[in-house]
Amino acid sequence: MSTKLNELDGVILDFEKNTDHKHEIDVSVDIQNATLHMKRVKKPYISLATVDGKTIRKIKEIDVKYKK
C-alpha cells in the first residue's frame, strides 16, 4: 500500500491542532524507510510583559509610559 504525501496533511494538521502555544511542531519524512516523524519542540518561552496584571501571550505592540 502506498500513501501520497498530500494524504498525510490531515494527520499533520490534527497533530498541529493538539499542540499548545508553548510548542511548535517539527515534521520530517524519511523516504527511504517510508516513515513520518513528528515531534513537538518547546519554544524558548519568557513572559515578562504584562498588561493590567495579565501576561501577554501573543506578540503585539505595547505602549510604554516612562517618566523623565
MARBAMI-266993 format. One record per residue: residue number from 1; y, z, x of N, C-alpha, C in turn. Coordinates in nm, 2 decimals. Each point is the difference from the previous one (the first is absolute). Layout:
<pts>
PT  seq     nc2     nc3     nc1    cac2    cac3    cac1     cc2     cc3     cc1
PT  NUM       Y       Z       X       Y       Z       X       Y       Z       X
...
</pts>
This chain:
<pts>
PT  seq     nc2     nc3     nc1    cac2    cac3    cac1     cc2     cc3     cc1
PT    1   -0.12    0.00    0.08    0.12    0.00   -0.08    0.12    0.00    0.09
PT    2    0.09   -0.09   -0.03    0.13    0.00    0.08    0.12    0.04   -0.09
PT    3    0.09    0.06    0.07    0.12    0.05   -0.07    0.12   -0.06    0.07
PT    4    0.09   -0.06   -0.08    0.12   -0.06    0.05    0.10    0.11    0.03
PT    5    0.09   -0.02    0.09    0.10    0.10    0.04    0.09    0.03   -0.12
PT    6    0.04   -0.10   -0.08    0.09    0.03   -0.11   -0.07    0.08   -0.11
PT    7   -0.13    0.01    0.00   -0.07    0.09   -0.10    0.00    0.14    0.04
PT    8    0.04    0.03    0.12    0.02    0.14    0.04    0.13    0.06   -0.03
PT    9    0.09   -0.08   -0.06    0.14    0.05   -0.03   -0.01    0.12   -0.10
PT   10   -0.08   -0.01   -0.10   -0.02    0.11   -0.09   -0.04    0.13    0.06
PT   11   -0.09    0.00    0.09   -0.05    0.11    0.07    0.11    0.06    0.09
PT   12    0.07   -0.08    0.07    0.11    0.05    0.08    0.12    0.05   -0.08
PT   13    0.03   -0.06   -0.11    0.11    0.06   -0.09   -0.04    0.13   -0.06
PT   14   -0.13    0.02   -0.04   -0.04    0.13   -0.05    0.01    0.10    0.10
PT   15   -0.04   -0.03    0.13    0.01    0.09    0.11    0.14    0.04    0.02
PT   16    0.09   -0.10   -0.01    0.15    0.03    0.02    0.05    0.09   -0.11
PT   17   -0.04   -0.02   -0.12    0.05    0.08   -0.11   -0.05    0.14    0.01
PT   18   -0.11    0.03    0.06   -0.05    0.13    0.02    0.05    0.07    0.12
PT   19    0.09   -0.06    0.07    0.06    0.05    0.12    0.13    0.06   -0.03
PT   20    0.03    0.13    0.05    0.12    0.06   -0.03    0.12   -0.05    0.09
PT   21    0.12    0.05   -0.03    0.11   -0.05    0.08    0.01    0.05    0.14
PT   22   -0.09    0.09    0.04    0.00    0.05    0.14   -0.09   -0.08    0.09
PT   23   -0.07   -0.10   -0.06   -0.09   -0.08    0.08    0.03   -0.15   -0.02
PT   24   -0.04   -0.08    0.09    0.00   -0.14   -0.01   -0.14   -0.05    0.03
PT   25   -0.03   -0.12   -0.05   -0.14   -0.05    0.02    0.00   -0.10    0.11
PT   26   -0.12    0.00    0.07   -0.03   -0.09    0.10   -0.12   -0.07   -0.04
PT   27    0.01   -0.13   -0.02   -0.12   -0.08   -0.04   -0.03   -0.11    0.10
PT   28   -0.13   -0.01    0.04   -0.04   -0.10    0.09   -0.14   -0.05   -0.05
PT   29   -0.02   -0.13    0.03   -0.12   -0.07   -0.03   -0.08   -0.04    0.12
PT   30   -0.12    0.04    0.02   -0.08   -0.04    0.11   -0.09   -0.12   -0.05
PT   31    0.04   -0.12    0.04   -0.06   -0.12   -0.05   -0.15   -0.01    0.06
PT   32   -0.01    0.04    0.12   -0.14   -0.01    0.06   -0.10    0.08   -0.06
PT   33    0.03    0.12   -0.04   -0.09    0.09   -0.07    0.01    0.01   -0.15
PT   34    0.10   -0.08   -0.05    0.03   -0.01   -0.15    0.02    0.14   -0.06
PT   35    0.10    0.07    0.06    0.03    0.13   -0.05    0.15    0.02   -0.02
PT   36    0.04    0.07   -0.09    0.14    0.03   -0.03    0.03    0.15    0.03
PT   37    0.09    0.02    0.09    0.04    0.14    0.04    0.13    0.03   -0.06
PT   38    0.01    0.11   -0.07    0.12    0.05   -0.06    0.02    0.15    0.04
PT   39    0.11    0.04    0.05    0.03    0.14    0.03    0.14    0.04   -0.04
PT   40    0.02    0.13   -0.02    0.13    0.05   -0.03    0.06    0.06    0.13
PT   41    0.12   -0.04    0.04    0.06    0.05    0.12    0.12    0.08   -0.04
PT   42    0.01    0.12    0.05    0.10    0.09   -0.04    0.13   -0.05    0.07
PT   43    0.11    0.00   -0.09    0.13   -0.05    0.05    0.06    0.12    0.08
PT   44    0.09   -0.03    0.09    0.08    0.11    0.06    0.09    0.05   -0.11
PT   45   -0.01    0.13   -0.03    0.07    0.04   -0.12    0.08    0.13    0.03
PT   46    0.13   -0.02   -0.01    0.09    0.12    0.01    0.10   -0.01   -0.12
PT   47    0.01    0.11   -0.07    0.09    0.00   -0.11    0.10    0.11    0.02
PT   48    0.11   -0.03    0.06    0.10    0.09    0.03    0.12   -0.01   -0.10
PT   49    0.02   -0.12   -0.05    0.12   -0.02   -0.09   -0.03    0.05   -0.14
PT   50    0.09    0.07   -0.06   -0.01    0.05   -0.13    0.13   -0.03   -0.08
PT   51   -0.01   -0.02   -0.13    0.11   -0.02   -0.09   -0.02    0.10   -0.11
PT   52    0.09    0.09   -0.02   -0.01    0.11   -0.10   -0.12    0.08    0.02
PT   53   -0.05    0.02    0.12   -0.12    0.08    0.02   -0.13   -0.07   -0.01
PT   54    0.00   -0.13   -0.03   -0.12   -0.07   -0.02   -0.02   -0.10    0.12
PT   55   -0.12    0.00    0.06   -0.01   -0.09    0.11    0.00   -0.15   -0.05
PT   56    0.05   -0.08    0.09    0.00   -0.15   -0.03   -0.12   -0.06    0.06
PT   57   -0.07   -0.08   -0.09   -0.12   -0.06    0.05    0.02   -0.15    0.03
PT   58    0.09   -0.07   -0.07    0.02   -0.14    0.03    0.13   -0.01    0.08
PT   59    0.00   -0.11    0.07    0.12   -0.03    0.08    0.11   -0.05   -0.09
PT   60    0.11    0.07    0.01    0.12   -0.04   -0.08    0.12    0.06    0.08
PT   61    0.11   -0.06   -0.04    0.13    0.04    0.07    0.05    0.13   -0.06
PT   62    0.04    0.09    0.09    0.04    0.13   -0.04    0.15    0.02    0.05
PT   63    0.08    0.04   -0.09    0.14    0.04    0.03    0.00    0.13    0.08
PT   64    0.06    0.00    0.12    0.00    0.12    0.07    0.15    0.05    0.01
PT   65    0.02    0.13   -0.04    0.14    0.05    0.01    0.00    0.10    0.11
PT   66    0.11   -0.01    0.08    0.02    0.09    0.11    0.14    0.04    0.01
PT   67    0.02    0.11    0.07    0.14    0.05    0.02    0.04   -0.02    0.14
PT   68    0.13   -0.03    0.01    0.05   -0.03    0.14    0.05    0.13    0.06
</pts>
